[in-house]
Amino acid sequence: MGRRAVLEALATGVLAQPWRGVVIHAADALNLATRAQAALIAVGHPAALSGATSLALHGVSAIDDPAVHLTVPYARRVESRPGLVIHRAEFTPSDVVELDGLPVFSLDLVLADYLCDGDKRTAFAALDEALFGLAPDHGQKLRENVRDRILDRRSKRGIHRAQMLLQLATGKAESPPESILRLVVVEAGFPVPEAQYDITAIDGRKLYVLDIAWPALRIALEYDGFAAHEDRQERDAERDARLAGRGWVTIRATAADLRDPSRVLSELQAQFGRRAA
């Protein structure tokens, strides 16, 4: 384009400069793959996309982090800058896969790292999402690979937590909040519940699918992850009534309950006491 054309495009907003030494089309500024490529150009080789960026490029959306995460070897003198987080670690070519032409840490490696070092709730949700929809043999293989990565880590910090989360994950949750809600109740001391539990008719027809359930006590925990509308509330009330007719009690949780689960945990405790009695 030439220097003058580039400066004019930057001044008029046609181009954007996320970091020194690299420009992108401003229209692509929110595209993760574009920002990831720009980060790789700005930092130079060797480097690999890691952390939340790697998970997002693998199709895992549970972790919301707009910054681009890159890992470079310890010997490289590269610093983080706004919107670009630099991590340092030694890695081998076998740790990196190519996604759309971008060098990205493999899914099993980045999951293992996040389970050990990341936020517990979002790490668990990310693992559940990565397992969701996989064929049983593929899901088992991913579990084994993640477990091996955890055990092979040089640092032993967080490995016991990571193994617990790996064992608890089912890959059945239909959204990250459902995974987090399941983790919350287990950490509160309740028995490990079933995820996506089917309620069927006598002839085997599927009637309902419960987000979280304790079948032995017929207690259901449902996550309402959207703004409540009157028609939806009516449908939910009718559904809960039909479940009650089958002996089930339903407790509903919202996003606010993930921030402060005291109400949900209190209601669960009360229902467990009644049903156990």
C-alpha positions as CSV (number, residue, x, y, z in Angstrom):
1,M,0.0,0.0,0.0
2,G,2.8,2.4,0.8
3,R,3.4,4.3,4.0
4,R,1.1,7.2,3.1
5,A,-1.8,5.0,2.2
6,V,-1.4,3.0,5.4
7,L,-1.3,6.2,7.5
8,E,-4.4,7.5,5.7
9,A,-6.2,4.2,6.3
10,L,-5.3,4.3,10.0
11,A,-6.5,7.9,10.3
12,T,-9.8,7.2,8.6
13,G,-10.4,4.0,10.5
14,V,-10.2,1.6,7.6
15,L,-7.2,0.0,9.2
16,A,-6.5,-0.6,12.9
17,Q,-3.2,-1.2,14.7
18,P,-3.7,-3.5,17.6
19,W,0.0,-3.7,18.4
20,R,3.2,-2.0,17.1
21,G,4.4,-3.4,13.8
22,V,1.1,-4.9,12.6
23,V,-2.1,-3.5,11.1
24,I,-5.4,-5.2,10.3
25,H,-8.7,-4.3,8.6
26,A,-10.7,-2.5,11.3
27,A,-13.8,-4.5,10.2
28,D,-11.9,-7.7,11.4
29,A,-10.9,-6.3,14.8
30,L,-13.4,-8.5,16.6
31,N,-12.5,-11.6,14.7
32,L,-10.4,-13.8,17.0
33,A,-8.5,-15.6,14.2
34,T,-7.5,-12.2,12.8
35,R,-6.3,-10.9,16.2
36,A,-4.5,-14.1,16.9
37,Q,-2.6,-13.9,13.5
38,A,-1.8,-10.2,14.3
39,A,-0.4,-11.2,17.7
40,L,1.8,-13.9,16.1
41,I,3.1,-11.4,13.7
42,A,3.8,-8.8,16.4
43,V,5.6,-11.3,18.6
44,G,7.4,-13.4,16.0
45,H,8.5,-17.1,16.0
46,P,8.6,-19.3,18.1
47,A,5.2,-18.8,19.8
48,A,2.0,-20.6,20.1
49,L,-1.5,-19.6,20.9
50,S,-2.5,-20.8,24.3
51,G,-4.9,-20.4,27.3
52,A,-8.4,-19.0,26.6
53,T,-7.4,-18.2,23.0
54,S,-6.5,-21.8,22.3
55,L,-9.7,-23.1,23.8
56,A,-11.8,-20.6,21.8
57,L,-10.1,-21.7,18.6
58,H,-10.8,-25.3,19.5
59,G,-14.5,-24.3,19.7
60,V,-14.7,-24.0,23.5
61,S,-16.6,-20.9,24.5
62,A,-16.9,-21.4,28.3
63,I,-14.1,-18.9,29.0
64,D,-14.8,-15.3,28.0
65,D,-11.5,-13.6,27.6
66,P,-11.0,-11.0,24.7
67,A,-7.2,-10.8,25.2
68,V,-5.0,-13.0,22.9
69,H,-2.9,-15.4,24.9
70,L,0.5,-16.5,23.5
71,T,3.2,-18.7,25.0
72,V,6.8,-18.3,24.1
73,P,10.0,-20.1,25.3
74,Y,11.7,-18.8,28.5
75,A,14.6,-17.5,26.5
76,R,12.5,-15.0,24.5
77,R,12.3,-11.5,25.8
78,V,8.8,-10.6,25.0
79,E,6.5,-8.6,27.2
80,S,2.7,-8.5,27.5
81,R,0.9,-5.4,26.2
82,P,-2.8,-4.3,26.3
83,G,-4.9,-7.0,24.8
84,L,-2.0,-9.4,24.4
85,V,-0.9,-11.7,27.3
86,I,2.5,-13.4,27.1
87,H,3.1,-16.7,28.9
88,R,6.5,-18.4,29.2
89,A,6.9,-22.1,29.1
90,E,9.0,-24.7,27.3
91,F,7.0,-26.7,24.7
92,T,7.7,-29.1,21.8
93,P,6.3,-29.4,18.3
94,S,4.1,-32.2,19.5
95,D,2.4,-29.8,21.9
96,V,1.2,-27.6,19.0
97,V,-1.4,-28.3,16.3
98,E,-2.4,-26.1,13.3
99,L,-5.9,-24.7,13.2
100,D,-6.7,-22.6,10.2
101,G,-3.0,-22.0,9.7
102,L,-2.4,-20.9,13.3
103,P,-0.1,-22.6,15.7
104,V,-2.3,-23.6,18.7
105,F,-1.6,-25.6,21.8
106,S,-3.4,-29.0,21.6
107,L,-6.8,-29.3,23.3
108,D,-5.6,-31.8,25.8
109,L,-2.7,-29.7,26.9
110,V,-4.6,-26.4,27.3
111,L,-7.4,-28.2,29.2
112,A,-4.9,-29.8,31.6
113,D,-3.2,-26.4,32.1
114,Y,-6.5,-24.7,32.8
115,L,-7.8,-27.4,35.1
116,C,-4.6,-27.0,37.2
117,D,-4.1,-23.2,37.1
118,G,-7.2,-21.5,35.8
119,D,-10.4,-20.5,37.5
120,K,-12.0,-23.7,38.8
121,R,-15.5,-23.0,37.6
122,T,-14.7,-21.9,34.1
123,A,-12.1,-24.7,33.7
124,F,-14.7,-27.3,34.7
125,A,-17.2,-25.7,32.3
126,A,-14.6,-25.7,29.5
127,L,-13.8,-29.4,30.0
128,D,-17.5,-30.3,30.0
129,E,-18.0,-28.3,26.8
130,A,-15.0,-30.0,25.1
131,L,-16.5,-33.4,25.9
132,F,-20.0,-32.5,24.8
133,G,-21.2,-34.3,21.8
134,L,-18.2,-36.6,21.4
135,A,-18.7,-40.3,20.7
136,P,-18.0,-42.3,23.8
137,D,-14.6,-43.6,22.5
138,H,-13.5,-40.1,21.5
139,G,-14.6,-38.7,24.8
140,Q,-12.7,-41.4,26.7
141,K,-9.6,-40.8,24.6
142,L,-9.7,-37.0,25.4
143,R,-10.1,-37.8,29.1
144,E,-7.0,-40.1,28.9
145,N,-5.0,-37.5,27.1
146,V,-5.9,-34.8,29.5
147,R,-5.1,-37.0,32.5
148,D,-1.7,-37.9,31.0
149,R,-1.0,-34.2,30.5
150,I,-1.9,-33.5,34.1
151,L,0.4,-36.2,35.4
152,D,3.2,-35.1,33.2
153,R,3.3,-31.5,34.4
154,R,6.6,-30.4,35.9
155,S,4.7,-28.4,38.6
156,K,2.5,-30.6,40.8
157,R,0.4,-27.6,41.9
158,G,-3.3,-28.1,41.2
159,I,-3.1,-31.7,39.9
160,H,-5.3,-33.1,42.6
161,R,-8.0,-30.5,41.8
162,A,-7.6,-31.1,38.1
163,Q,-8.1,-34.9,38.6
164,M,-11.2,-34.3,40.7
165,L,-12.7,-32.0,38.0
166,L,-11.8,-34.5,35.3
167,Q,-13.6,-37.3,37.1
168,L,-16.7,-35.1,37.8
169,A,-17.1,-34.0,34.2
170,T,-19.8,-35.8,32.1
171,G,-19.8,-33.9,28.8
172,K,-23.6,-33.9,29.1
173,A,-24.3,-30.3,30.2
174,E,-25.9,-28.2,27.5
175,S,-24.3,-24.9,28.7
176,P,-21.4,-23.8,30.8
177,P,-23.7,-22.4,33.6
178,E,-25.2,-25.9,34.0
179,S,-21.7,-27.3,34.5
180,I,-20.9,-24.6,37.0
181,L,-24.1,-25.2,38.9
182,R,-23.3,-28.9,39.1
183,L,-19.9,-28.1,40.5
184,V,-21.4,-25.7,43.0
185,V,-23.7,-28.3,44.5
186,V,-21.0,-31.0,44.7
187,E,-18.6,-28.6,46.4
188,A,-21.3,-27.7,48.9
189,G,-21.3,-31.3,50.0
190,F,-24.4,-32.7,48.2
191,P,-24.1,-36.2,46.5
192,V,-22.9,-36.1,42.9
193,P,-26.1,-35.6,40.8
194,E,-27.0,-37.0,37.4
195,A,-26.6,-34.6,34.4
196,Q,-29.3,-34.4,31.7
197,Y,-31.5,-37.1,33.4
198,D,-34.3,-38.5,31.3
199,I,-37.9,-38.8,32.6
200,T,-39.7,-41.4,30.5
201,A,-43.2,-42.7,30.2
202,I,-44.1,-46.3,30.8
203,D,-43.7,-47.1,27.1
204,G,-40.2,-45.6,27.1
205,R,-41.1,-42.3,25.5
206,K,-38.9,-39.4,26.7
207,L,-41.0,-36.8,28.4
208,Y,-38.6,-34.5,30.0
209,V,-34.8,-34.0,30.4
210,L,-33.7,-32.6,33.8
211,D,-30.5,-30.4,33.9
212,I,-29.4,-31.8,37.2
213,A,-31.2,-34.6,39.2
214,W,-31.0,-36.8,42.2
215,P,-33.3,-39.7,41.0
216,A,-33.3,-41.6,44.3
217,L,-34.9,-38.6,46.1
218,R,-36.7,-37.3,43.0
219,I,-35.1,-33.8,43.3
220,A,-34.5,-31.8,40.2
221,L,-32.4,-28.6,39.8
222,E,-33.1,-26.6,36.6
223,Y,-31.0,-23.7,35.3
224,D,-33.0,-20.8,33.7
225,G,-30.4,-19.1,31.6
226,F,-32.5,-16.4,29.9
227,A,-34.6,-13.5,30.8
228,A,-37.9,-14.8,32.2
229,H,-41.0,-14.1,30.1
230,E,-44.5,-14.7,31.2
231,D,-45.2,-17.4,28.6
232,R,-42.0,-19.2,29.6
233,Q,-42.9,-19.0,33.3
234,E,-46.3,-20.5,32.6
235,R,-44.7,-23.4,30.7
236,D,-42.1,-24.0,33.4
237,A,-44.8,-23.9,36.1
238,E,-46.9,-26.5,34.1
239,R,-43.8,-28.7,33.6
240,D,-43.0,-28.5,37.3
241,A,-46.5,-29.4,38.2
242,R,-46.5,-32.4,35.9
243,L,-43.2,-33.5,37.4
244,A,-44.7,-33.0,40.9
245,G,-47.4,-35.4,39.9
246,R,-44.7,-38.0,39.3
247,G,-43.2,-37.3,42.7
248,W,-40.5,-34.9,41.7
249,V,-39.7,-31.5,43.4
250,T,-38.1,-28.9,41.1
251,I,-35.7,-26.1,42.2
252,R,-34.9,-23.4,39.7
253,A,-31.6,-21.4,39.5
254,T,-30.7,-18.3,37.6
255,A,-27.4,-16.5,36.7
256,A,-27.8,-14.6,40.0
257,D,-27.7,-17.9,41.9
258,L,-24.3,-18.7,40.3
259,R,-22.9,-15.5,41.8
260,D,-24.5,-16.2,45.2
261,P,-25.8,-19.8,45.5
262,S,-27.0,-19.5,49.1
263,R,-30.7,-19.5,48.2
264,V,-30.4,-22.6,46.0
265,L,-28.2,-24.5,48.4
266,S,-30.6,-23.7,51.3
267,E,-33.6,-24.9,49.3
268,L,-31.7,-28.1,48.3
269,Q,-30.8,-28.7,51.9
270,A,-34.4,-28.4,53.0
271,Q,-35.6,-30.8,50.3
272,F,-32.9,-33.3,51.0
273,G,-34.0,-33.3,54.6
274,R,-37.6,-33.8,53.8
275,R,-37.0,-36.5,51.2
276,A,-34.5,-38.3,53.3
277,A,-36.9,-38.3,56.2
